[in-house]
């Protein structure tokens, strides 16, 4: 309760707080008060009475406990009671009482009391009625009880309804929206407003799984989206999120000891955060969906469930777009490649024949090159015309020589076109190694090393073909068809680089190739452009 200083004198007195049956106000207003008091004590309901003429306020003894006050601490003054009400709620309480006095009607008001010990404010609900005499208000009497649990439950229900509505709308957008970028922007905005939080981020796991790129976000400084890259190395926030079975909650980044916190979160003043994995195919992740707040925040089970549901929705949207793109790709590739496959085979035959000394050599070379193309086709078609494992492609090309070959590099996927082109280049390198290089000798070894990094040219594959314990490698006097083919597919078709090194230890070739990947599908290019680039 509270009273307007302009309408009533602010001198409030209190009677003895512990009423006895048949004495004082209890006798006049609460007959058989012992029974009533027992019932109210059981229900944690307090009784109050305000004599308007004398400004005397009487509390039942349990109201101090209900308000979280020590027994006997209420001194009967308005100043004490006013201090006990949360600053933001004092005007609301005063307006409710004054409105009841003017109208003579009952009133109901909710207010918070100052938090003690727990750090959380407690919610009170007061119900009162005006007792008139000779047409004027003489007294107000009423009840007061702790409504904290009920109000928390109501707020939780409202929050759940809000979150379910947000998920439903995002689901509709995911089905109708053709552009993934627009959907991601809707996702981060919706999450920021629903939880609410200061920052939302969608981190894309880059090929090689060593780094994450801030692909979409809410609240970040200009220029951050598309440029911030964070590592997934062991012991940091991203790695812990990717390895967690469910959403990861951090109450205080500054006090966190389980893992290190990225510098960009510190620079943005993030205090608390929560993150979850955006699941991908075959146990691989697409990335991370995370939120941060600049004030200390306790994210509860409801918050984590909402974030996980949004992460699943994003994963489903990506997978659906990938499936659509694969279908479009298959149709386009079948139409395109069925038209030029015979031309490609004829050109390959013509070049092989021009560089063969006899029919036997022609048949052997041509059969091997066609088989390399066929194996690449098989890998891609068996995978549903989707991305192909680079390591698997190497094993197919070098199948007979796996006991002489070592592989070192991350698990990356190649789109169909890069897979075809690289398979042709790898076959020529393998064919040369079998005839003239390390694979021509039983003790010869082949070391294959590769890495993926983000450069000015985008995501780039660096591949090293290193031959050991074979005959010395000498620079050829003239460029053969195999070398020209490698240059054609790597430098012209893939806009890459080829750097051979000839030494006494053997041939080494470094290929630098820009890659594309389909984890985060983009809107399909116009048909004319696709045909030109195919």
C-alpha positions in Angstrom: 0.0 0.0 0.0 1.0 3.6 -0.5 -0.7 6.9 0.0 -0.5 10.2 -1.9 1.2 12.8 0.2 -1.0 15.5 -1.3 -4.2 13.8 0.0 -3.4 12.4 3.4 -1.1 13.2 6.2 1.9 10.9 6.2 2.0 10.2 9.9 1.3 6.5 10.3 1.1 4.7 13.6 0.9 1.0 14.2 -0.8 -0.9 16.9 0.8 -3.8 18.6 1.6 -6.1 15.6 0.4 -9.3 17.2 -3.4 -9.2 17.6 -5.1 -11.2 20.2 -8.7 -12.5 19.9 -11.2 -10.1 21.2 -8.8 -7.1 21.6 -8.2 -3.9 19.6 -9.2 -3.8 15.9 -9.4 -7.5 15.8 -12.5 -7.5 18.0 -14.3 -4.9 16.0 -13.4 -6.0 12.5 -12.4 -9.7 12.8 -14.7 -11.6 15.2 -13.3 -15.0 16.4 -9.9 -13.8 15.0 -8.0 -16.8 16.4 -9.7 -19.1 13.9 -9.3 -16.5 11.1 -5.7 -15.9 12.0 -4.8 -19.6 11.9 -6.3 -20.0 8.5 -4.5 -16.9 7.2 -1.2 -18.0 8.7 -1.5 -21.4 7.0 -2.1 -19.7 3.6 0.6 -17.0 4.2 -2.0 -14.3 3.9 -1.6 -11.1 5.9 -4.3 -8.7 7.1 -4.1 -5.0 7.2 -6.3 -2.1 8.3 -5.9 1.6 7.8 -7.8 4.2 9.8 -8.1 7.2 7.5 -8.9 9.7 10.2 -5.9 8.8 12.4 -3.7 7.5 9.7 -3.0 4.5 11.9 -2.0 1.4 10.0 -2.2 -2.0 11.6 -0.5 -5.1 10.2 -1.0 -8.7 11.3 2.2 -10.1 12.7 2.9 -12.4 9.7 3.0 -9.5 7.2 6.6 -8.8 8.2 7.5 -12.3 7.3 5.6 -12.1 4.1 7.5 -9.0 3.1 10.8 -10.6 4.1 11.3 -8.3 7.1 12.7 -9.4 10.4 10.2 -9.8 13.2 9.5 -6.5 15.0 11.4 -4.4 12.4 8.3 -2.6 11.0 8.2 0.7 13.0 4.8 1.9 11.8 6.1 4.8 9.8 5.2 5.6 6.2 8.8 6.2 5.4 9.7 2.6 6.4 6.9 1.1 4.4 7.7 3.4 1.4 11.3 2.2 1.4 10.2 -1.4 1.4 8.4 -0.9 -2.0 10.4 -1.1 -5.2 11.1 2.3 -6.5 9.4 1.6 -9.8 6.2 0.4 -8.2 5.6 3.2 -5.6 3.6 5.5 -8.0 1.4 2.5 -9.1 0.5 1.6 -5.5 -0.3 5.3 -4.6 -2.5 5.7 -7.6 -4.4 2.5 -6.9 -5.2 3.5 -3.3 -6.2 7.1 -4.2 -8.4 5.8 -7.0 -10.2 3.5 -4.5 -10.7 6.4 -2.0 -12.2 8.6 -4.7 -14.6 5.9 -6.1 -15.3 4.0 -3.0 -14.6 0.8 -4.9 -12.3 -2.0 -4.0 -8.8 -2.2 -5.4 -6.1 -4.8 -6.3 -2.5 -4.0 -6.9 0.8 -5.9 -7.4 4.1 -4.5 -6.3 7.6 -5.6 -5.6 9.4 -5.3 -2.3 13.1 -4.6 -1.9 15.1 -7.7 -2.4 17.0 -9.0 0.7 19.7 -11.6 0.6 18.5 -13.6 -2.5 19.0 -10.7 -4.9 15.5 -11.2 -6.4 12.6 -9.0 -5.7 9.5 -10.5 -4.2 6.1 -9.8 -5.6 3.2 -8.8 -3.3 -0.5 -8.7 -4.2 -2.8 -6.5 -2.0 -6.6 -6.5 -2.1 -8.5 -3.8 -0.3 -11.9 -2.3 0.2 -13.2 1.0 1.4 -15.4 1.1 4.6 -17.5 4.2 4.4 -19.2 6.2 7.2 -21.7 9.0 6.6 -20.9 8.8 2.9 -17.2 9.3 3.3 -14.3 6.8 3.5 -13.6 5.9 7.1 -11.3 2.9 6.8 -9.7 0.6 4.3 -9.2 -3.1 5.2 -7.7 -5.8 3.1 -5.4 -8.8 2.6 -1.8 -9.0 1.3 0.1 -12.1 0.2 3.3 -13.2 -1.5 2.4 -13.7 -5.2 6.0 -14.3 -6.4 5.6 -17.9 -7.5 2.3 -17.3 -9.2 3.6 -14.2 -11.1 6.7 -16.2 -12.1 4.5 -18.9 -13.4 2.3 -16.4 -15.3 5.4 -14.8 -16.8 6.8 -18.2 -17.8 3.6 -19.1 -19.5 3.5 -15.8 -21.4 7.2 -16.3 -22.3 6.5 -19.8 -23.6 3.6 -18.5 -25.7 5.8 -15.8 -27.1 8.6 -18.3 -27.9 6.2 -20.8 -29.5 4.7 -18.0 -31.6 8.2 -16.9 -32.7 9.1 -20.5 -33.6 5.9 -20.9 -35.6 6.6 -17.7 -37.6 10.2 -18.7 -38.2 9.0 -22.1 -39.4 6.7 -20.4 -41.9 9.5 -18.2 -43.1 11.9 -21.1 -43.5 9.4 -22.8 -45.8 8.6 -19.7 -47.8 11.9 -17.9 -47.9 14.1 -18.8 -50.8 17.2 -16.9 -49.6 19.1 -18.3 -46.7 20.7 -14.9 -45.9 17.3 -13.3 -45.3 16.2 -16.3 -43.2 19.3 -16.0 -41.0 18.6 -12.3 -40.6 15.1 -13.1 -39.5 16.4 -15.7 -37.1 18.9 -13.4 -35.3 16.4 -10.6 -35.0 13.6 -12.9 -33.7 15.9 -14.5 -31.1 17.1 -11.1 -29.9 13.6 -9.8 -29.4 12.2 -13.0 -27.9 14.7 -13.8 -25.2 15.6 -10.8 -25.1 19.4 -10.4 -25.5 21.9 -7.8 -26.7 23.7 -9.9 -29.3 22.9 -12.9 -31.4 25.4 -14.7 -33.7 25.3 -17.4 -36.3 28.8 -18.8 -36.7 29.6 -20.9 -39.8 32.0 -23.8 -39.5 34.4 -23.4 -42.4 35.9 -26.2 -44.5 38.6 -27.9 -42.5 36.5 -27.4 -39.3 39.3 -25.3 -37.8 37.6 -21.9 -37.8 34.1 -20.3 -37.5 33.0 -17.3 -39.4 30.4 -14.8 -38.1 27.9 -15.2 -40.9 24.9 -13.4 -39.5 24.2 -11.5 -36.3 22.3 -8.9 -34.3 23.8 -6.1 -32.3 27.4 -6.4 -33.4 29.5 -3.4 -34.5 29.5 -2.5 -38.2 31.9 -4.6 -40.2 31.9 -7.6 -37.9 29.5 -9.8 -39.8 31.4 -11.7 -42.5 34.8 -10.7 -41.1 35.1 -12.1 -37.5 36.7 -15.5 -37.5 37.1 -17.5 -34.3 39.1 -20.7 -33.8 37.7 -24.1 -32.8 40.9 -25.2 -31.1 40.7 -27.2 -27.9 40.1 -25.2 -24.7 38.0 -22.4 -26.1 34.3 -21.4 -26.1 33.5 -22.6 -29.6 35.2 -26.0 -29.2 33.3 -26.5 -25.9 30.0 -25.7 -27.6 30.6 -28.0 -30.5 31.5 -30.8 -28.1 28.5 -30.2 -25.8 25.4 -32.5 -26.0 23.1 -29.6 -25.4 23.1 -25.8 -25.2 26.1 -24.3 -23.2 25.3 -21.6 -20.7 27.9 -19.1 -19.3 26.7 -17.0 -16.4 29.8 -14.8 -16.3 32.5 -14.7 -19.1 34.9 -12.9 -16.8 34.8 -15.6 -14.2 34.8 -18.6 -16.6 37.5 -21.1 -16.0 36.4 -24.1 -18.1 37.5 -22.5 -21.4 38.9 -19.3 -23.0 36.5 -16.6 -24.2 37.0 -15.0 -27.7 38.4 -11.5 -27.7 35.5 -10.1 -29.8 33.1 -11.0 -27.0 35.1 -9.1 -24.5 35.4 -6.1 -26.8 31.6 -6.0 -27.1 31.2 -6.0 -23.4 29.5 -9.5 -23.2 28.9 -10.7 -19.7 26.7 -13.7 -20.0 26.0 -16.0 -22.9 24.4 -19.2 -24.3 25.2 -21.2 -27.4 24.1 -24.3 -29.2 25.2 -26.4 -32.2 23.5 -26.1 -35.5 23.6 -29.8 -36.4 24.6 -31.0 -39.8 24.7 -34.3 -41.8 26.7 -37.4 -40.7 27.5 -36.0 -37.3 29.2 -32.9 -38.6 28.0 -29.4 -37.5 27.0 -26.5 -39.8 28.0 -24.1 -37.1 26.9 -22.4 -33.8 23.9 -20.3 -32.8 24.7 -18.1 -29.8 23.4 -15.2 -27.7 25.1 -12.8 -25.3 24.0 -10.1 -22.8 25.9 -7.1 -21.5 24.4 -7.6 -18.0 24.6 -10.7 -15.9 21.9 -13.0 -17.0 20.6 -16.4 -15.7 19.4 -18.4 -18.7 17.0 -21.1 -17.6 15.8 -24.4 -19.1 13.1 -22.6 -21.1 15.7 -20.3 -22.7 18.0 -23.1 -23.6 15.1 -25.1 -25.1 14.1 -22.2 -27.2 17.6 -21.6 -28.5 18.0 -25.3 -29.3 14.7 -25.3 -31.2 15.8 -22.4 -33.3 19.1 -24.1 -34.0 17.3 -27.2 -35.2 15.1 -25.0 -37.4 18.1 -23.4 -39.0 19.7 -26.8 -39.6 16.5 -28.1 -41.2 16.3 -25.1 -43.4 19.9 -25.5 -44.6 19.3 -29.2 -45.3 16.1 -28.5 -47.3 17.9 -25.9 -49.4 20.8 -28.3 -50.0 18.4 -31.0 -51.1 16.7 -28.6 -53.5 20.1 -27.4 -54.9 21.2 -31.0 -55.3 18.1 -31.8 -57.3 18.7 -28.7 -59.5 22.4 -29.6 -59.8 21.7 -33.1 -60.9 19.2 -32.0 -63.5 21.6 -29.3 -64.8 24.6 -31.5 -64.7 22.9 -34.4 -66.5 21.7 -32.1 -69.2 25.0 -30.4 -69.5 27.3 -33.4 -69.2 25.3 -35.7 -71.4 25.8 -33.1 -74.1 29.6 -32.7 -73.8 30.6 -36.1 -72.4 31.2 -37.6 -75.8 33.1 -34.5 -76.9 35.2 -34.8 -73.8 36.0 -38.4 -74.5 36.8 -37.7 -78.2 39.1 -34.8 -77.2 40.8 -37.0 -74.6 41.2 -39.8 -77.2 42.6 -37.4 -79.8 45.2 -35.9 -77.4 46.2 -39.4 -76.1 46.6 -40.7 -79.6 48.8 -37.8 -80.6 51.2 -38.5 -77.7 51.2 -42.3 -78.0 53.9 -44.3 -79.9 51.7 -47.3 -80.7 48.3 -48.8 -80.4 49.1 -50.6 -77.2 50.3 -47.4 -75.5 47.2 -45.6 -76.8 44.8 -48.2 -75.4 46.6 -48.3 -72.0 46.7 -44.5 -71.5 43.2 -43.9 -72.8 41.7 -46.7 -70.7 43.4 -45.3 -67.5 42.2 -41.8 -68.2 38.6 -42.8 -68.9 38.7 -45.0 -65.8 39.8 -42.0 -63.7 36.8 -40.0 -65.0 34.5 -42.9 -64.4 35.7 -43.3 -60.8 35.1 -39.6 -60.2 31.6 -40.0 -61.7 30.9 -43.0 -59.5 31.9 -41.2 -56.3 29.7 -38.3 -57.0 26.7 -40.2 -58.3 26.8 -42.7 -55.4 26.8 -39.7 -53.0 23.6 -38.4 -54.6 25.4 -35.8 -56.7 26.4 -33.9 -53.5 29.8 -33.0 -52.0 32.5 -35.7 -52.2 35.2 -36.4 -49.6 38.6 -35.2 -50.8 40.3 -38.0 -48.8 38.0 -40.6 -50.4 38.8 -39.2 -53.9 42.5 -39.6 -53.2 42.0 -43.2 -52.1 40.1 -44.0 -55.2 42.7 -42.5 -57.5 45.6 -44.1 -55.6 43.9 -47.4 -54.8 46.7 -49.8 -55.9 49.4 -47.7 -54.1 47.8 -47.0 -50.7 50.5 -49.0 -48.9 53.1 -46.6 -50.2 51.0 -43.5 -49.6 50.5 -41.3 -46.5 47.6 -38.9 -46.0 47.7 -35.8 -43.8 44.9 -33.2 -43.8 41.4 -32.2 -42.6 38.2 -33.9 -43.7 36.8 -31.6 -46.4 34.2 -32.0 -49.1 34.4 -31.0 -52.7 31.5 -29.9 -55.0 31.1 -32.0 -58.2 33.0 -29.7 -60.5 36.1 -29.4 -58.3 36.0 -33.2 -57.7 36.0 -33.9 -61.5 38.8 -31.5 -62.2 41.0 -32.6 -59.3 40.5 -36.3 -60.2 41.9 -35.7 -63.6 44.9 -33.8 -62.3 45.6 -36.4 -59.6 45.4 -39.2 -62.1 48.1 -37.6 -64.2 50.3 -37.1 -61.2 49.8 -40.7 -60.2 50.4 -42.0 -63.7 53.7 -40.1 -63.9 54.7 -41.4 -60.4 54.1 -45.0 -61.5 56.1 -44.6 -64.7 58.9 -42.2 -63.7 58.6 -41.4 -60.0 58.5 -42.8 -56.5 55.7 -45.3 -57.2 57.9 -47.0 -59.9 60.0 -48.5 -57.1 58.9 -50.8 -54.2 60.6 -48.7 -51.6 59.2 -45.4 -53.0 56.8 -43.4 -50.9 54.2 -40.7 -51.7 53.3 -38.1 -49.1 50.0 -36.2 -49.6 49.4 -33.2 -47.3 46.7 -30.6 -47.6 45.1 -27.8 -45.6 42.3 -25.3 -46.0 42.4 -21.6 -45.1 40.4 -18.5 -45.7 42.4 -16.1 -48.0 41.6 -13.1 -50.1 40.4 -15.5 -52.8 38.0 -17.2 -50.4 38.3 -20.6 -48.9 41.4 -22.1 -50.5 42.8 -25.7 -50.6 46.6 -26.0 -50.5 47.7 -29.5 -51.7 51.2 -30.9 -51.6 52.2 -34.0 -53.7 55.6 -35.1 -52.4 57.5 -38.1 -53.8 60.2 -39.8 -51.7 62.8 -42.5 -52.2 62.3 -42.6 -55.9 64.5 -41.6 -58.9 65.6 -38.0 -59.1 63.2 -35.7 -60.8 64.4 -33.7 -63.8 62.6 -30.9 -65.5 61.3 -32.2 -68.9 62.6 -30.6 -72.1 59.1 -30.4 -73.5 55.7 -30.2 -71.9 53.7 -33.4 -72.2 50.0 -33.8 -72.4 49.7 -34.8 -68.7 51.4 -31.6 -67.6 49.2 -29.6 -70.0 46.1 -31.3 -68.7 47.0 -30.5 -65.1 47.5 -26.9 -66.0 44.2 -26.8 -67.9 42.1 -28.1 -65.1 43.8 -26.4 -62.1 44.8 -23.0 -63.6 42.2 -22.4 -66.3 39.1 -24.3 -65.0 39.6 -23.8 -61.3 41.5 -20.5 -61.3 44.3 -22.1 -59.2 48.0 -22.4 -59.2 50.4 -25.3 -59.9 54.0 -25.1 -58.6 56.2 -28.2 -59.5 59.6 -28.7 -57.9 62.2 -31.0 -59.5 65.0 -32.2 -57.1 67.3 -35.2 -56.4 64.8 -36.5 -53.8 61.9 -36.6 -56.3 59.0 -34.5 -57.7 57.0 -32.2 -55.5 54.0 -30.4 -56.7 52.0 -27.8 -54.8 48.5 -26.9 -56.0 46.6 -24.0 -54.6 42.9 -24.2 -55.5 40.0 -21.9 -54.5 37.1 -24.0 -53.3 33.4 -23.7 -52.9 31.3 -25.7 -50.4 27.6 -26.3 -49.9 27.2 -26.3 -46.2 25.4 -23.0 -46.4 23.6 -23.0 -49.7 23.2 -19.8 -51.6 20.5 -18.8 -54.0 20.9 -20.5 -57.4 22.6 -18.4 -60.1 20.8 -17.6 -63.3 20.6 -20.5 -65.8 22.8 -18.7 -68.4 25.6 -18.1 -65.9 25.5 -21.7 -64.7 25.8 -23.0 -68.2 28.7 -20.8 -69.0 30.6 -21.8 -65.8 29.8 -25.5 -66.0 
